[in-house]
């Protein structure tokens, strides 16, 4: 990425753009600051930064089909996904990113309530509120986000749905036994379990990877459709570092996916997105080859953040492609917020994700994408330069 140059100090302190609903909001932020997006180092998204050039090469090699309407069923992509997932093509539905599929599922199923296992992707809560569906967060401690329901817990709303994200976001946890967790949710009375597996491919080479597949989770589902529905959500955008190519897919019972397909507008997946999805699947080994570099840079960034005065090292942990940190207790007691830190870093040309507006997330957490070593070192240097160190806050309040 080009050097962003000097920080945009021209913006008055009270006009620094606020946190949006999601990370990766660099276009809006740059527009409000009056700078080019390339002048901001965006660490607020969770894409696989180490594969940028690989994705750029694949995108450049793909002509953009424009003459015909898209295939609304994305048949060619679904056939390749079926082989990849060991499912039938009818058990797969492609979507305009995972967000379209989240909204579509909730609009069609209309569960009596949605229970989120821990703070997770905020689009679930937004979609629930848009469709007047009650929702709650079961666990609000980030490192316990994927714990099973407590003993005696029962889902009590009509057709209640449980949503989990493993590996988690922003909670840096992965279910050690995902099939057991899904089975526990069905036993607790949930009618539908939606497992968000957006970050699954980052688990490649670990013992947990094999369990993060629909085919591995299906035995946990009650045998009759009327007793339980298992849905798994997938996204191309993180592992293939292609957030601007809106592409995701849902796996589940064919009868339900047929109903979903009948209820959506046509042409939601562009021919270009479908063609790129097929290219990405065929290039999967090339992407996996970059995981060693990501993991090495992630470990170095995690060490640096744990050593920083700003964060509590006991509450600073690595997710698949990001690190989530909590401010020191002393800073929180003295009124320092994650949004204050986000704004100070933005004045230095760095965009990070303040997590306080993620439903159920305790205050004081910041999420930062793992980038290449030079970018990570710049981020650590800027963090070290901030004046929020505990002793500084104490002296200011004296």
Secondary structure, DSSP 4 states (H G I P E B T S, - for coil): -----S--TTS-GGGSPPP-SSS--HHHHHHHHTS-GGGSEE-SS---GGGHHHHHHHHHTS----SS---TT-HHHHHHHHHHHTS-GGGEEEESHHHHHHHHHHHHH--S-EEESSS--THHHHHHHHTT--EEES--SGGGTTPPPPTT----STT-EEEEESS-SSS----TTHHHHHHHHHHTT-SEEEEE-TTGGGGTTSTTGGGSSHHHHGGGS-SSGGG-EEEEEEESTTTTT-TTS--EEEE--HHHHHHHHHTS-S--S-HHHHHHHHHHHHTHHHHHTTHHHHHHHHHHHHHHHHHSTTB-GGG-EE-SSEEEEEB-HHHHHTT--HHHHHHHHHHTTEE-EE-TTSTTPPTTEEEEE---HHHHHHHHHHHHH-S--HHHHHHHH-
